[in-house]
Amino acid sequence: MYVDNYLTFLEKEEKKSENTLSAYRTDINDFLKYITERGNSDLSSVTNTDVVGYLLELKGLGKSAATINRKTASLRNFYGYMKERGYTKGPNPAKNITVPKGSSREIEYLSEEEAVRLIESPDDSLAGRRDRAILELMYATGMMVNEVINAKVGDVNLKMGFMSFDGSFGKARIVPIGRPARAAVTDYIDNARNEMLKGREDDGTLFLNYTGTGLTRQGLWKILKEYGVKAGIEKSITPHIIRDSFAVHMINHGADIKSLQELMGHEDISATEVYLSVRKVKIKEVYDSAHPRA
């Protein structure tokens, strides 16, 4: 109701264009989806904390500062309307939120040798087969933590060699997976997953824990951290460092920025361009070591 009334107001009274109306509809509905997934589908009871949490999630998904600023403005204007019409009694939850301009974040990533050590650290136990599949798939696709824990068996096409992402957590995309990842996932599905179900009804979740249910974010972080220690890697192993390693290694082996954007599911190419800074550093290192007068 609130969204429809607001869009009607913008169209009839503010004389906004169809493109503007479409942008507002998308921005507000995206926010509604976010709060609904967290147990609150009432746009009139939103707090400043809800909005800040949403914007932080967008940042974590690689959205550009321009996109986050636009979505912030959309919510600020929407809640200004809500307050004027008496639909909400509290202060505008999107007011006084400042989104800093985009800046180059420091990228931490594994060397290719460290990535191999990490991936090869699981043993042949049930959990080890699962964890090898997780590590291979994360490094092969650059998938995000939410994509790992919400992955379904049907998302992985082992015969054709690709994984599908439906766009729930990043841009919808299809990413190829190489032979090592295909082999690890096949081994896990054939030799471990059914035992880990523990007789539970199979809902199709790809990666399971010992209770037969899906992994949690905290569980995945703990798994990665433990394998980092086992592999003797000093860096703290997180889902994002594996994602960054995927991107950096792709760039270092000649991937173009547009293709990498598609593979990572970035809506804005500026989120992908940060990896070019690593390539520039590598080129300078090669020059410094190779040129006689460097």
Salt bridges, closest charged atoms under 4 A:
GLU13 OE2 - ARG85 NH2 3.83
ASP27 OD1 - ARG70 NH2 2.69
ASP27 OD1 - LYS71 NZ 2.95
ASP30 OD2 - LYS71 NZ 3.20
GLU37 OE1 - ARG38 NH1 3.61
GLU57 OE1 - ARG38 NH2 2.85
GLU112 OE2 - HIS253 NE2 2.78
GLU113 OE1 - ARG117 NH1 2.89
GLU114 OE1 - LYS235 NZ 2.65
ASP131 OD1 - ARG130 NE 2.75
GLU136 OE2 - ARG132 NE 3.16
GLU147 OE1 - ARG173 NH2 2.88
ASP187 OD1 - ARG129 NH1 2.64
ASP202 OD1 - ARG193 NH2 2.69
ASP244 OD1 - ARG105 NH2 3.04
ASP244 OD1 - HIS240 NE2 3.71
GLU262 OE2 - LYS171 NZ 3.49
GLU267 OE1 - LYS63 NZ 3.26
ASP288 OD2 - LYS284 NZ 2.86
